Amino acid sequence: MPSVPASSAAGLREHSLGGVVNEWLLTLKVEGRSPRTLKWYRQQIDMYRRRGGVERLADLTGGELRRYIGELQDSGRADNTVRGAFLSLKCMCNWAAREGYAVDPALLRVKTPRVAEKELFTYRADQVKAILDAASEVWGAENTSGGSGQSLAGTKQATKASFAAHGA
């Protein structure tokens, strides 16, 4: 076998997925990611491994990633959950490739699953008025709303003023 520069030797060795994940998370920690972010990434990778994921980085192929994402979609997971699981694995693999680990090139070309655009439900001005009027009758104008210290009457006035200012 021809000699290999030290910088690319890491890409030729077999690596456990767990070891690569630990190194990736340590790198993210050193780069200043929050503990909450690191915990979320760890949860995503652990979920993959519990659901039949591979144990070696070399076995994490484009087809394997598609298998996992398809399984999550088929199980009824929300689009954003599926996308987050995908991005966690893909980010880790992109990092591993930059660090010289052997990563399946097909995996790096897998496209991010789409998230359906959802139309936000909004209330018309007359609906907001009906809600506030009903709340006033039930709670009374002197009760406070949500512990904020602002009276319901004050909230109602602020809402009406906001609607008036925005042409609703």
C-alpha positions in Angstrom: 0.0 0.0 0.0 1.4 3.4 -0.9 2.2 5.8 2.0 -0.6 8.1 3.0 -0.1 11.6 4.3 -1.0 11.8 8.0 -3.8 14.3 7.4 -5.7 11.8 5.2 -4.9 8.6 7.2 -7.9 9.2 9.5 -10.1 8.7 6.4 -8.8 5.2 5.8 -9.4 3.7 9.2 -12.6 2.2 10.4 -14.4 4.4 12.9 -17.3 3.7 15.1 -20.2 6.0 14.7 -20.3 6.6 18.4 -16.7 7.7 18.5 -17.2 10.1 15.5 -20.3 11.5 17.1 -18.4 12.2 20.4 -15.6 13.9 18.6 -18.1 16.0 16.5 -20.0 17.1 19.7 -16.8 17.9 21.4 -15.8 20.1 18.5 -19.2 21.9 18.6 -18.8 22.4 22.4 -15.3 24.0 21.9 -16.8 26.1 19.1 -19.3 27.5 21.6 -22.6 25.7 20.9 -24.9 25.7 23.9 -25.4 22.7 26.1 -29.0 22.6 25.0 -28.0 22.4 21.3 -25.5 19.6 22.1 -28.1 17.7 24.0 -30.5 18.0 21.1 -27.9 16.7 18.6 -27.1 13.8 20.9 -30.8 12.9 21.2 -31.2 12.9 17.4 -28.1 10.7 16.9 -29.2 8.4 19.7 -32.7 8.1 18.2 -31.1 7.1 14.9 -29.0 4.4 16.6 -31.9 3.0 18.5 -34.0 2.7 15.4 -31.6 0.3 13.6 -28.8 2.7 12.7 -25.4 1.5 11.7 -22.5 1.3 14.1 -19.7 2.2 11.7 -19.3 5.6 9.9 -18.4 3.7 6.7 -21.8 2.0 6.8 -23.7 5.3 7.0 -24.5 5.6 3.3 -26.9 7.7 1.3 -29.2 4.7 1.1 -29.1 4.1 4.8 -29.9 7.8 5.5 -32.9 7.6 3.1 -34.0 4.4 4.9 -34.0 6.1 8.2 -35.8 9.3 7.0 -38.4 7.2 5.2 -39.0 5.2 8.4 -39.5 8.4 10.3 -41.9 9.8 7.7 -43.8 6.5 7.6 -44.2 6.5 11.4 -46.1 9.8 11.2 -43.4 12.0 12.6 -43.9 15.8 12.0 -42.1 17.3 9.0 -39.9 19.4 11.3 -39.0 16.4 13.4 -37.9 14.5 10.3 -36.0 17.4 9.0 -34.2 17.9 12.3 -33.2 14.2 12.4 -31.9 14.4 8.8 -30.0 17.7 9.4 -28.3 16.3 12.6 -26.9 13.3 10.8 -26.0 15.3 7.7 -24.2 18.0 9.6 -22.2 15.4 11.5 -21.3 13.7 8.2 -20.3 17.0 6.6 -18.1 17.7 9.6 -16.6 14.2 9.4 -15.8 14.6 5.7 -14.1 18.0 6.3 -12.0 16.3 9.1 -10.8 13.7 6.6 -13.0 10.7 7.7 -14.2 8.4 4.9 -17.8 9.4 4.3 -20.0 8.0 1.6 -20.1 10.7 -1.1 -23.7 9.7 -2.0 -24.7 10.6 1.6 -23.4 14.1 1.2 -25.6 14.6 -1.9 -28.9 13.5 -0.2 -31.3 16.5 -0.3 -33.0 17.8 2.8 -36.6 16.6 3.2 -39.1 19.3 2.5 -41.3 20.8 5.2 -44.8 21.5 4.1 -45.7 25.2 4.3 -48.6 25.6 6.7 -51.0 28.4 6.6 -51.3 30.2 9.9 -54.8 30.7 11.2 -55.7 34.3 11.9 -58.8 35.8 13.4 -60.8 38.5 11.7 -61.3 41.8 13.7 -65.0 40.8 14.5 -63.8 37.4 15.8 -61.2 39.0 18.1 -63.9 41.4 19.3 -66.2 38.5 20.1 -63.5 36.7 22.0 -62.6 39.7 24.0 -66.2 40.5 24.8 -66.8 36.9 25.9 -63.7 37.0 28.1 -64.8 40.3 29.7 -68.2 38.8 30.6 -66.6 35.7 32.1 -63.7 37.2 33.9 -64.8 40.7 34.6 -62.9 43.8 33.7 -61.0 43.9 36.9 -59.3 40.5 36.8 -55.8 40.2 35.6 -54.8 38.2 32.6 -52.0 35.7 32.6 -50.4 37.1 35.8 -48.9 40.0 33.8 -50.6 42.6 36.1 -52.4 44.1 33.2 -56.2 44.1 33.5 -58.3 42.3 30.9 -59.8 45.7 30.2 -56.3 47.1 29.5 -55.6 44.1 27.3 -58.8 44.6 25.4 -58.1 48.3 24.8 -54.5 47.5 23.6 -55.8 44.9 21.2 -58.5 47.2 19.8 -55.9 50.0 19.4 -53.6 47.6 17.6 -56.3 46.6 15.2 -57.2 50.2 14.6 -53.6 51.1 13.9 -53.2 48.2 11.4 -56.4 48.9 9.6 -58.3 45.8 10.8 
